[in-house]
Amino acid sequence: MDVASRISFRYTEATKAGTPIPEEKRKAAGPVQGTLLGGGTYSLAEDMGKIVLLNFWGSWCGPCINEAPQLDTIYRQHKASGVMVVGLDVKDSKDKVHNRAALQPCI
């Protein structure tokens, strides 16, 4: 639900599941770095070789708000095995993001 406008979101369709890219054909992500909400900095380069899900989101995005608890659950269930979920919000002020952020780390 979009809390501000009280609008519920319901997914009605999705794209077909893709095929995993063979490891030898995968390309490295570009540079991703920023200031963490909790202080300090994060650089994707620090997690080279790990599984990192980059989640681009915004506090104004209804579907983003809906998926945040699910991604947080995935992170908590798999962080011990090295899986990272990194939230990136490039439009909101730090105060707005801090009030909505569920993912750790979040830049």
C-alpha positions as CSV (number, residue, x, y, z in Angstrom):
1,M,0.0,0.0,0.0
2,D,1.2,3.5,-0.8
3,V,0.9,5.0,2.7
4,A,0.8,8.6,1.5
5,S,-2.1,8.1,-1.0
6,R,-3.6,5.0,0.6
7,I,-3.4,3.2,-2.8
8,S,-2.9,-0.6,-2.8
9,F,-0.7,-2.1,-5.4
10,R,-1.3,-5.6,-6.8
11,Y,1.0,-7.3,-9.3
12,T,-1.0,-8.7,-12.1
13,E,1.7,-10.1,-14.4
14,A,5.4,-10.5,-14.7
15,T,8.0,-11.3,-17.3
16,K,9.0,-14.9,-17.9
17,A,11.8,-16.2,-15.9
18,G,15.1,-15.6,-17.5
19,T,18.1,-18.0,-18.0
20,P,21.1,-17.6,-15.7
21,I,24.1,-16.2,-17.6
22,P,27.0,-18.6,-17.6
23,E,29.7,-17.5,-15.2
24,E,32.3,-17.1,-17.9
25,K,30.0,-14.7,-19.8
26,R,29.1,-12.5,-16.9
27,K,30.4,-8.9,-16.8
28,A,31.5,-7.0,-13.7
29,A,29.2,-4.3,-12.5
30,G,30.4,-0.7,-12.8
31,P,31.5,1.3,-9.8
32,V,28.8,1.6,-7.2
33,Q,29.6,3.5,-4.0
34,G,28.0,5.9,-1.6
35,T,27.5,7.1,2.0
36,L,25.7,4.6,4.2
37,L,22.6,5.7,6.1
38,G,24.2,4.4,9.3
39,G,27.4,6.2,8.7
40,G,30.5,5.3,6.8
41,T,30.8,4.4,3.1
42,Y,30.0,1.4,0.9
43,S,31.7,0.4,-2.3
44,L,30.6,-2.6,-4.4
45,A,34.2,-3.3,-5.1
46,E,34.6,-4.4,-1.5
47,D,32.2,-7.3,-2.1
48,M,33.9,-8.6,-5.3
49,G,33.1,-12.3,-5.8
50,K,30.1,-12.2,-3.5
51,I,26.4,-12.4,-4.4
52,V,25.1,-8.8,-4.2
53,L,21.6,-7.8,-5.1
54,L,21.4,-4.1,-6.0
55,N,17.9,-2.8,-5.3
56,F,17.2,0.7,-6.8
57,W,14.2,2.1,-4.9
58,G,12.5,5.3,-3.7
59,S,10.3,6.1,-0.7
60,W,7.7,7.5,-3.2
61,C,7.6,4.1,-5.2
62,G,4.6,1.9,-4.1
63,P,6.0,-1.3,-5.5
64,C,9.4,-0.5,-3.9
65,I,7.7,-0.2,-0.5
66,N,5.9,-3.5,-1.1
67,E,9.0,-5.4,-1.9
68,A,11.2,-3.9,0.9
69,P,10.1,-6.4,3.6
70,Q,10.5,-9.3,1.2
71,L,14.1,-8.2,0.3
72,D,14.8,-7.6,4.0
73,T,13.7,-11.2,4.7
74,I,15.9,-12.6,1.9
75,Y,18.8,-10.6,3.3
76,R,18.3,-11.8,6.9
77,Q,17.9,-15.5,5.8
78,H,21.0,-15.6,3.5
79,K,23.5,-13.0,5.0
80,A,25.3,-15.8,6.9
81,S,26.2,-17.4,3.5
82,G,27.6,-14.1,2.1
83,V,24.5,-12.8,0.2
84,M,24.2,-9.0,0.3
85,V,21.2,-6.8,-0.5
86,V,22.2,-3.2,-1.0
87,G,19.5,-0.6,-1.3
88,L,20.2,2.5,-3.5
89,D,18.0,5.6,-3.4
90,V,19.3,8.5,-5.4
91,K,16.3,10.9,-5.3
92,D,15.2,11.1,-1.7
93,S,16.6,13.2,1.1
94,K,18.5,11.3,3.8
95,D,15.7,11.9,6.3
96,K,13.0,10.4,4.1
97,V,15.1,7.4,3.2
98,H,16.1,6.7,6.8
99,N,12.5,6.5,7.8
100,R,11.7,3.9,5.2
101,A,14.9,1.9,4.8
102,A,14.7,-1.8,5.7
103,L,17.7,-3.0,3.9
104,Q,21.2,-3.1,5.2
105,P,23.4,-1.6,3.9
106,C,21.5,1.2,2.2
107,I,23.1,4.1,0.3
